[in-house]
Amino acid sequence: MANDGNAQAEAENKMGTMPVNRLLVTMALPMMISMLVQALYNVVDSIFVSRISEEALTAVSMAFPMQNLLIGLASGLAVGMNALVSRALGEKKQDTANQMAMHGVFLSACGFLVFLVLGLTIARWFFVVQGATDVIADYGHDYLSIVMCLSFGIFVEIIGERLLQSTGKTIYTMFTQGIGAIFNIIFDPILIFGLFGAPKLGIAGAAYATVLGQIFAGCLALVFNIKVNKELQLNFRKFRPELKAIGQILYIGVPSVLMVAIGSVMTFSVNRILVVFSSTAVAVFGVYFKLQSFAFMPIFGLNNGMVPIIAYNYGAVRPDRMIKTLKLAIFYATCIMVIAFVIFQVLPTQLLLLFSASDEMLAIGIPSLRILSVCFLVAGANVVISSFFQAVGNGVYSMLMSLFRQLVFLVPLAYLFSKTGNVNMVWLAWPIAEVAAVACNVIFMIRINRNILKPLKQKASGAETQIL
């Protein structure tokens, strides 16, 4: 990737001078659209799997914690790299930006090797330990072992997309994510049911469609980086891993990984709580997670557009643009969540019937969707603020907030409510835990304002005084 001064100047104009609202919309909208396509894939994938059997749907639901952890590791490492690359570019430190980018790629390769080993060793055990029946465990092993052992595609895709985002080229991530998800949607029914002469692979077909889509998207991300990402020059011939650079990426990225790990532990624990009621309750919980992605995935896209803006302006000492970006992101996220809340309240039956819901599944699912969606009203703001912490290098706050919300409050409450013998009581743990997360975020934002934003404002004010 050759150096290009004009391209760098263009990035400076965009990240440092474009009106914040327009900048956030232009950077976030492509990713929000691609994330919506991803959410569509998540739902369509489960719809096709539900046509195999309810046991197959339950297996995919039980696979979610490990699959989520895999994506979380890939995303967390890329988040750490993204924030440091954007900050270095804002500080005009080109060599540092290049080094951070290469170390991010190196760490992603290490992450894939970890999941390759896990996929070869613990795939079936993961379902057995959750209390799955033999049929569900067999389905689960067929699905999860493929997803884990061929996960190099998702690591390449995510690190490639974050490299593009770190230099403001978010439009290209819309193509990588969107086309990859469309690929999955097309090949899901072909490989699951054996259409057009393809082998009928059942639940393994869903797994193969997933990894093939990820590999295709990863290749596309590589092409875009080589062709258009001129702000970064990656030369691996002379690359040598440096502990300092690795430590900096992990300092920001590991809290993000741990947040996802916390979410995976939460889902794993809730599955064990719900399986006591029935495997149908586990399936309902899995369906909820697929459906709620329509609300959360656009917000994750919004965050992906927000983080490099805040990181860049943090490096450029522009606290005014940082704060305005945060406020706008919270506003947009809340609007999205209110719309999702209304849909879940009004159309729970129609949403569940998409998954061939039985009478038992409807009886459990209708009240669950209505209760669970109450947490949407504050969850959007919580997710945005958590990403803000990461963008300014305080990912540990995000991790602590997630820890309190999901493991300190949610899981114990879900367990206690399950002792009533009424599965509907279990769902109340979510809105209660989300309100607790608001309190955590308020405390952490007060500390961020005192330790980072106020000193940054003083520094910016001093720089303006010197210019005058």
Backbone torsions as a table, in degrees:
resi	resn	phi	psi	omega
1	MET	NA	111.9	-174.5
2	ALA	-79.4	152.8	177.9
3	ASN	-73.5	143.1	-178.2
4	ASP	-143.1	104.0	-176.2
5	GLY	-61.8	-38.3	179.7
6	ASN	-63.4	-40.3	179.2
7	ALA	-64.5	-37.9	179.3
8	GLN	-66.4	-39.6	178.3
9	ALA	-63.3	-38.6	178.7
10	GLU	-63.9	-41.4	178.4
11	ALA	-64.2	-38.9	178.4
12	GLU	-61.0	-46.2	-179.8
13	ASN	-60.3	-39.2	-176.5
14	LYS	-73.8	-52.4	-173.6
15	MET	-77.1	-28.7	-174.5
16	GLY	-104.2	-18.2	-173.1
17	THR	-128.0	-23.0	-179.0
18	MET	-62.2	140.9	175.7
19	PRO	-49.3	135.0	-168.2
20	VAL	-59.8	-44.0	-177.9
21	ASN	-62.0	-46.2	179.4
22	ARG	-65.3	-39.9	178.7
23	LEU	-61.5	-46.9	-179.4
24	LEU	-63.0	-43.6	-178.9
25	VAL	-65.6	-45.3	-177.2
26	THR	-67.8	-32.5	179.4
27	MET	-81.8	-36.7	-173.5
28	ALA	-87.1	-34.9	-173.0
29	LEU	-58.0	-45.7	177.9
30	PRO	-58.5	-39.5	-179.9
31	MET	-73.0	-33.7	177.0
32	MET	-64.6	-40.1	177.9
33	ILE	-64.8	-45.7	179.8
34	SER	-65.5	-35.2	177.0
35	MET	-67.1	-35.1	175.6
36	LEU	-64.3	-38.5	175.8
37	VAL	-63.9	-39.4	175.7
38	GLN	-61.1	-42.8	178.5
39	ALA	-63.2	-39.8	176.5
40	LEU	-59.8	-43.0	177.4
41	TYR	-60.2	-45.6	-179.0
42	ASN	-55.0	-42.6	-178.7
43	VAL	-72.2	-47.2	-178.1
44	VAL	-61.7	-40.2	177.8
45	ASP	-56.0	-47.8	-179.6
46	SER	-70.7	-32.1	177.0
47	ILE	-61.9	-45.4	178.6
48	PHE	-65.1	-41.6	179.5
49	VAL	-63.8	-36.7	-179.7
50	SER	-64.3	-21.8	177.5
51	ARG	-73.1	-19.7	175.3
52	ILE	-72.0	-55.8	177.4
53	SER	-177.9	163.9	175.5
54	GLU	-66.8	-31.1	177.5
55	GLU	-63.6	-39.6	178.0
56	ALA	-64.7	-40.4	177.3
57	LEU	-63.3	-40.9	177.9
58	THR	-63.9	-38.8	178.9
59	ALA	-62.0	-43.4	177.7
60	VAL	-64.0	-36.9	177.0
61	SER	-64.0	-41.7	179.9
62	MET	-72.6	-23.5	177.3
63	ALA	-74.7	-19.1	-172.8
64	PHE	-54.4	-45.0	-178.3
65	PRO	-57.2	-43.7	-179.7
66	MET	-71.8	-40.5	178.6
67	GLN	-64.0	-39.0	178.5
68	ASN	-66.1	-38.9	178.3
69	LEU	-64.3	-39.0	178.2
70	LEU	-60.0	-51.6	-180.0
71	ILE	-65.2	-35.3	179.5
72	GLY	-64.2	-39.2	177.7
73	LEU	-65.6	-45.1	178.5
74	ALA	-60.8	-43.5	-178.4
75	SER	-70.7	-40.7	-177.9
76	GLY	-63.2	-45.9	177.3
77	LEU	-61.3	-39.6	-179.7
78	ALA	-70.2	-33.7	177.6
79	VAL	-63.8	-44.2	178.0
80	GLY	-60.0	-45.5	177.7
81	MET	-62.8	-45.0	-176.7
82	ASN	-58.0	-49.2	-177.7
83	ALA	-62.3	-41.3	-178.0
84	LEU	-72.6	-37.7	177.5
85	VAL	-65.2	-46.5	180.0
86	SER	-61.8	-42.2	-179.3
87	ARG	-65.0	-42.6	179.6
88	ALA	-62.8	-39.4	177.3
89	LEU	-65.6	-38.3	176.8
90	GLY	-63.9	-32.5	178.7
91	GLU	-86.8	1.7	-178.5
92	LYS	63.8	34.3	177.9
93	LYS	-105.4	84.0	-173.5
94	GLN	-64.4	-44.6	-178.5
95	ASP	-62.0	-40.2	178.4
96	THR	-63.8	-42.8	178.6
97	ALA	-59.6	-44.0	179.2
98	ASN	-62.7	-44.4	-179.3
99	GLN	-63.9	-42.0	179.5
100	MET	-64.5	-38.1	179.0
101	ALA	-63.2	-45.4	-178.8
102	MET	-67.4	-37.5	177.4
103	HIS	-67.9	-32.8	175.6
104	GLY	-63.0	-41.7	177.1
105	VAL	-63.2	-43.6	179.7
106	PHE	-59.9	-46.3	-179.0
107	LEU	-65.7	-34.8	177.4
108	SER	-63.7	-39.5	177.0
109	ALA	-62.5	-40.3	176.8
110	CYS	-63.9	-39.1	179.1
111	GLY	-61.6	-41.0	177.6
112	PHE	-60.9	-42.2	-178.6
113	LEU	-61.8	-35.8	177.1
114	VAL	-60.6	-47.2	-176.9
115	PHE	-76.3	-24.6	172.5
116	LEU	-61.7	-46.3	179.4
117	VAL	-64.4	-43.5	179.7
118	LEU	-63.9	-39.5	179.8
119	GLY	-63.9	-31.2	-179.6
120	LEU	-81.4	-14.3	-170.9
121	THR	-118.6	-39.2	-168.1
122	ILE	-121.2	10.2	-172.2
123	ALA	-57.2	-50.2	-177.1
124	ARG	-72.8	-40.1	179.6
125	TRP	-55.3	-35.2	-177.2
126	PHE	-58.8	-33.3	179.8
127	PHE	-83.9	-38.2	179.4
128	VAL	-60.5	-42.1	-176.9
129	VAL	-69.4	-19.5	175.7
130	GLN	-84.6	-2.1	179.5
131	GLY	91.0	20.7	-178.8
132	ALA	-71.8	148.6	172.1
133	THR	-70.6	169.1	-179.8
134	ASP	-60.8	-39.2	-179.3
135	VAL	-64.0	-45.8	-179.7
136	ILE	-66.3	-39.9	179.4
137	ALA	-64.0	-38.5	177.9
138	ASP	-65.0	-46.1	175.9
139	TYR	-57.5	-46.3	-176.7
140	GLY	-62.7	-42.3	179.1
141	HIS	-62.3	-44.3	-179.8
142	ASP	-59.3	-38.1	-177.1
143	TYR	-78.8	-52.8	-169.7
144	LEU	-72.7	-35.5	-179.5
145	SER	-61.9	-38.6	178.1
146	ILE	-67.4	-46.0	-178.1
147	VAL	-61.2	-38.6	-177.1
148	MET	-78.7	-45.0	-175.4
149	CYS	-69.8	-25.4	179.5
150	LEU	-110.0	31.2	-174.2
151	SER	-80.6	1.2	-179.8
152	PHE	-59.1	-28.7	-179.9
153	GLY	-62.1	-43.4	-177.8
154	ILE	-71.1	-34.1	177.0
155	PHE	-65.6	-43.7	178.6
156	VAL	-65.2	-42.4	-179.1
157	GLU	-61.1	-49.7	-173.6
158	ILE	-69.1	-43.2	-179.9
159	ILE	-67.1	-36.8	177.8
160	GLY	-64.9	-39.8	179.0
161	GLU	-67.7	-39.2	-179.9
162	ARG	-69.0	-31.3	174.2
163	LEU	-62.6	-41.4	177.5
164	LEU	-66.6	-41.1	-179.7
165	GLN	-65.9	-36.2	-176.4
166	SER	-63.9	-22.3	178.1
167	THR	-107.1	11.3	175.1
168	GLY	86.0	7.6	-176.9
169	LYS	-95.5	60.7	-174.6
170	THR	-74.0	-20.9	-178.6
171	ILE	-59.5	-32.5	-177.1
172	TYR	-72.8	-28.1	177.9
173	THR	-68.8	-24.7	175.3
174	MET	-62.5	-38.2	-179.8
175	PHE	-72.8	-43.2	-178.1
176	THR	-64.2	-50.3	-178.4
177	GLN	-68.7	-44.7	-177.0
178	GLY	-65.1	-47.6	-178.5
179	ILE	-67.6	-38.2	176.7
180	GLY	-61.2	-43.1	179.5
181	ALA	-67.5	-40.6	177.5
182	ILE	-62.2	-40.0	175.3
183	PHE	-56.4	-45.4	178.7
184	ASN	-60.9	-46.4	-177.4
185	ILE	-61.0	-40.5	-178.8
186	ILE	-68.0	-43.7	-173.9
187	PHE	-85.1	-13.7	176.8
188	ASP	-54.7	-62.1	-177.8
189	PRO	-65.0	-31.9	-179.0
190	ILE	-63.2	-45.9	-176.6
191	LEU	-84.1	-28.2	178.8
192	ILE	-72.8	-46.3	-172.8
193	PHE	-104.0	-1.6	177.0
194	GLY	72.0	46.8	-178.8
195	LEU	-83.7	156.8	174.6
196	PHE	54.7	35.2	177.0
197	GLY	84.1	-1.7	177.9
198	ALA	-73.8	155.8	177.5
199	PRO	-67.2	143.7	177.6
200	LYS	-83.0	104.3	-172.2
201	LEU	-103.5	-6.6	179.5
202	GLY	63.5	-136.4	-175.8
203	ILE	-66.4	-27.8	175.1
204	ALA	-63.8	-31.4	177.4
205	GLY	-63.5	-37.6	176.6
206	ALA	-63.1	-40.1	179.3
207	ALA	-66.2	-44.7	179.8
208	TYR	-64.2	-39.3	177.4
209	ALA	-61.6	-38.4	179.6
210	THR	-63.3	-52.2	-175.1
211	VAL	-71.1	-33.2	177.5
212	LEU	-65.1	-39.8	176.1
213	GLY	-63.7	-39.9	178.3
214	GLN	-65.7	-41.9	179.0
215	ILE	-63.3	-42.6	178.9
216	PHE	-62.2	-45.2	179.7
217	ALA	-64.8	-38.0	178.4
218	GLY	-63.2	-43.1	177.3
219	CYS	-62.0	-39.2	179.2
220	LEU	-65.5	-40.3	178.5
221	ALA	-63.3	-38.7	177.2
222	LEU	-62.3	-44.6	-179.9
223	VAL	-61.1	-44.8	-179.4
224	PHE	-62.6	-41.3	179.8
225	ASN	-63.6	-40.7	-179.6
226	ILE	-68.5	-39.4	-172.9
227	LYS	-83.8	-38.5	-169.0
228	VAL	-121.8	-15.9	-175.0
229	ASN	-88.7	72.3	-173.0
230	LYS	-78.4	-14.5	-179.3
231	GLU	-69.4	-20.1	-178.6
232	LEU	-116.2	140.2	177.0
233	GLN	-121.2	109.6	-177.0
234	LEU	-106.4	115.6	179.9
235	ASN	-124.6	99.5	-174.7
236	PHE	-83.0	-5.6	178.7
237	ARG	-64.1	-37.0	-179.5
238	LYS	-103.1	8.8	-175.2
239	PHE	-73.4	134.0	172.1
240	ARG	-135.3	126.6	179.9
241	PRO	-58.7	134.1	178.1
242	GLU	-117.2	130.0	-176.3
243	LEU	-61.6	-34.9	-179.3
244	LYS	-64.1	-47.1	179.8
245	ALA	-65.0	-42.0	177.9
246	ILE	-60.6	-43.4	179.8
247	GLY	-62.6	-39.5	179.6
248	GLN	-65.1	-42.5	178.9
249	ILE	-65.3	-43.9	-178.7
250	LEU	-67.9	-33.1	180.0
251	TYR	-59.4	-39.5	178.4
252	ILE	-86.2	-40.4	-172.5
253	GLY	-80.0	-35.3	-176.4
254	VAL	-61.0	-42.7	175.3
255	PRO	-55.2	-37.2	177.1
256	SER	-65.0	-42.1	177.6
257	VAL	-63.4	-43.6	-179.4
258	LEU	-64.9	-33.7	176.1
259	MET	-61.4	-43.3	177.8
260	VAL	-67.5	-39.8	177.8
261	ALA	-60.5	-40.3	177.0
262	ILE	-61.1	-43.1	177.3
263	GLY	-62.5	-38.1	178.8
264	SER	-67.3	-41.6	176.4
265	VAL	-62.3	-40.6	178.0
266	MET	-60.8	-49.2	-179.1
267	THR	-63.1	-42.5	176.7
268	PHE	-57.4	-46.3	-178.5
269	SER	-66.6	-42.3	179.9
270	VAL	-65.7	-38.5	175.9
271	ASN	-57.5	-41.4	179.2
272	ARG	-67.5	-33.9	177.2
273	ILE	-69.6	-43.2	-174.8
274	LEU	-74.5	-30.7	-176.9
275	VAL	-64.5	-20.4	175.5
276	VAL	-65.0	-35.1	176.5
277	PHE	-73.8	-54.8	177.2
278	SER	-179.6	160.6	175.3
279	SER	-68.3	-23.1	177.0
280	THR	-64.8	-37.1	177.6
281	ALA	-63.1	-37.5	176.5
282	VAL	-65.3	-41.8	178.6
283	ALA	-62.0	-40.5	178.0
284	VAL	-61.4	-44.4	178.6
285	PHE	-60.5	-40.9	177.2
286	GLY	-64.8	-40.1	178.1
287	VAL	-63.2	-41.3	177.4
288	TYR	-58.1	-45.1	-178.8
289	PHE	-63.3	-34.8	176.8
290	LYS	-68.5	-44.7	-177.0
291	LEU	-68.9	-39.6	-177.4
292	GLN	-68.8	-14.0	176.7
293	SER	-64.2	-25.1	175.8
294	PHE	-63.0	-28.3	177.1
295	ALA	-87.5	-44.9	-172.2
296	PHE	-80.3	-35.0	-176.2
297	MET	-61.4	-42.9	175.7
298	PRO	-60.6	-33.5	178.8
299	ILE	-70.2	-36.5	174.3
300	PHE	-63.2	-37.7	175.1
301	GLY	-64.0	-41.5	175.8
302	LEU	-58.9	-43.5	178.8
303	ASN	-63.6	-39.8	-179.9
304	ASN	-63.2	-30.2	174.6
305	GLY	-79.9	-31.2	-177.4
306	MET	-74.6	-43.0	-172.0
307	VAL	-57.2	-50.2	179.4
308	PRO	-65.1	-30.0	176.9
309	ILE	-64.4	-48.0	-179.1
310	ILE	-67.1	-43.3	-179.3
311	ALA	-62.9	-43.1	-179.6
312	TYR	-62.4	-48.1	-177.6
313	ASN	-73.7	-21.3	170.1
314	TYR	-65.2	-48.2	177.3
315	GLY	-64.7	-32.9	-179.1
316	ALA	-87.1	3.4	-179.8
317	VAL	57.5	57.7	177.0
318	ARG	-126.8	71.2	-176.9
319	PRO	-62.2	-28.3	179.5
320	ASP	-62.1	-41.9	179.6
321	ARG	-71.6	-33.5	177.2
322	MET	-61.9	-48.3	-176.6
323	ILE	-67.4	-41.7	179.4
324	LYS	-64.0	-39.7	177.5
325	THR	-61.4	-43.9	179.6
326	LEU	-61.5	-47.1	-178.4
327	LYS	-61.8	-43.5	179.7
328	LEU	-64.8	-41.2	-179.9
329	ALA	-63.4	-40.7	177.5
330	ILE	-62.9	-42.3	179.5
331	PHE	-61.1	-49.0	-179.2
332	TYR	-64.3	-41.3	-179.4
333	ALA	-63.2	-40.9	179.9
334	THR	-65.7	-40.3	177.8
335	CYS	-60.4	-43.9	179.0
336	ILE	-60.9	-44.2	-176.8
337	MET	-68.1	-34.9	177.7
338	VAL	-64.3	-41.3	177.0
339	ILE	-61.7	-44.2	179.1
340	ALA	-63.0	-40.0	179.0
341	PHE	-59.1	-45.9	-179.7
342	VAL	-61.9	-43.2	-179.6
343	ILE	-62.2	-45.4	-179.9
344	PHE	-65.3	-32.7	-179.9
345	GLN	-74.3	-36.1	-172.5
346	VAL	-90.8	-34.1	-170.2
347	LEU	-123.0	41.3	-178.4
348	PRO	-65.6	-38.2	-179.0
349	THR	-63.6	-47.4	-178.6
350	GLN	-63.3	-37.1	178.7
351	LEU	-65.0	-42.4	-178.6
352	LEU	-70.5	-34.5	-179.4
353	LEU	-66.8	-18.0	174.0
354	LEU	-60.6	-25.7	-176.0
355	PHE	-104.6	28.1	179.0
356	SER	54.0	44.1	-174.0
357	ALA	-63.9	132.2	173.8
358	SER	-77.8	173.2	177.8
359	ASP	-60.0	-39.6	179.1
360	GLU	-65.5	-39.6	179.6
361	MET	-66.2	-37.7	176.7
362	LEU	-66.5	-41.0	-178.8
363	ALA	-62.2	-38.6	178.7
364	ILE	-82.0	-38.6	-169.6
365	GLY	-75.6	-37.9	-176.0
366	ILE	-60.3	-53.9	177.2
367	PRO	-65.3	-31.8	-178.2
368	SER	-64.6	-45.0	-179.5
369	LEU	-62.9	-38.4	-179.5
370	ARG	-69.1	-39.9	180.0
371	ILE	-72.8	-46.9	-177.2
372	LEU	-62.1	-35.8	-175.9
373	SER	-71.3	-12.6	176.2
374	VAL	-59.3	-33.3	-178.8
375	CYS	-67.4	-17.2	179.0
376	PHE	-57.6	-31.4	-171.3
377	LEU	-61.6	-26.6	178.0
378	VAL	-120.2	-11.3	-175.1
379	ALA	-64.2	-36.0	-178.4
380	GLY	-59.5	-47.5	178.5
381	ALA	-63.2	-39.9	179.8
382	ASN	-61.0	-42.8	-179.1
383	VAL	-65.6	-42.5	-179.3
384	VAL	-65.0	-45.9	-178.7
385	ILE	-63.5	-37.8	177.2
386	SER	-59.9	-41.8	178.3
387	SER	-69.6	-31.1	175.9
388	PHE	-61.6	-42.6	177.4
389	PHE	-57.2	-42.6	-179.7
390	GLN	-65.8	-39.9	-176.8
391	ALA	-64.3	-29.5	179.6
392	VAL	-98.1	13.0	173.7
393	GLY	84.7	14.5	178.8
394	ASN	-115.7	52.9	-179.4
395	GLY	-62.4	-19.8	179.5
396	VAL	-63.0	-31.6	176.8
397	TYR	-64.6	-41.0	177.6
398	SER	-60.9	-42.2	-179.5
399	MET	-63.7	-44.8	-178.7
400	LEU	-64.3	-40.9	178.2
401	MET	-60.8	-45.2	179.3
402	SER	-64.2	-39.9	178.9
403	LEU	-60.4	-47.8	-179.6
404	PHE	-64.2	-45.1	-175.6
405	ARG	-64.4	-46.0	-168.5
406	GLN	-95.0	-35.0	-176.5
407	LEU	-105.7	-36.4	-179.9
408	VAL	-77.3	-37.7	-177.8
409	PHE	-104.3	-56.5	-167.4
410	LEU	-63.7	-55.4	-175.0
411	VAL	-63.0	-48.1	177.5
412	PRO	-59.9	-40.4	178.7
413	LEU	-64.5	-43.7	178.8
414	ALA	-59.7	-41.4	179.1
415	TYR	-64.7	-45.5	-180.0
416	LEU	-63.4	-43.6	179.7
417	PHE	-66.4	-29.4	179.1
418	SER	-66.1	-24.6	-179.3
419	LYS	-69.7	-12.0	175.4
420	THR	-73.6	-16.5	-177.4
421	GLY	82.2	3.0	-179.6
422	ASN	-112.5	111.1	-176.0
423	VAL	-62.5	-27.0	179.8
424	ASN	-64.4	-27.6	178.7
425	MET	-68.0	-29.8	-178.4
426	VAL	-60.2	-38.7	-175.5
427	TRP	-65.7	-20.9	-179.0
428	LEU	-65.3	-18.9	-178.7
429	ALA	-62.1	-31.0	-175.2
430	TRP	-66.8	-55.5	-179.7
431	PRO	-63.4	-34.2	178.9
432	ILE	-64.3	-45.1	-179.1
433	ALA	-65.7	-34.4	-179.0
434	GLU	-67.7	-37.5	176.6
435	VAL	-65.2	-39.1	176.6
436	ALA	-61.2	-36.1	179.0
437	ALA	-64.6	-34.1	177.5
438	VAL	-60.0	-44.2	179.7
439	ALA	-61.8	-41.3	177.7
440	CYS	-62.0	-43.8	-177.9
441	ASN	-65.5	-36.6	178.2
442	VAL	-62.1	-44.9	179.9
443	ILE	-62.3	-45.2	-177.7
444	PHE	-68.8	-36.3	178.8
445	MET	-66.2	-34.3	176.2
446	ILE	-61.8	-41.0	179.4
447	ARG	-69.4	-40.6	178.1
448	ILE	-62.3	-41.4	-179.7
449	ASN	-63.2	-41.6	-178.3
450	ARG	-71.6	-42.0	-171.4
451	ASN	-91.9	-22.5	-175.7
452	ILE	-122.2	-54.8	-172.0
453	LEU	-68.9	-44.6	-179.9
454	LYS	-63.4	-48.3	175.9
455	PRO	-60.1	-34.9	179.8
456	LEU	-67.1	-39.3	177.5
457	LYS	-63.8	-40.1	178.9
458	GLN	-65.4	-39.7	178.4
459	LYS	-64.7	-43.3	179.1
460	ALA	-64.5	-39.6	179.7
461	SER	-66.0	-39.0	177.8
462	GLY	-65.0	-38.7	179.2
463	ALA	-65.6	-40.0	179.1
464	GLU	-64.7	-38.3	179.8
465	THR	-64.0	-40.6	178.9
466	GLN	-63.7	-38.9	179.4
467	ILE	-63.3	-41.4	179.1
468	LEU	-69.5	NA	NA
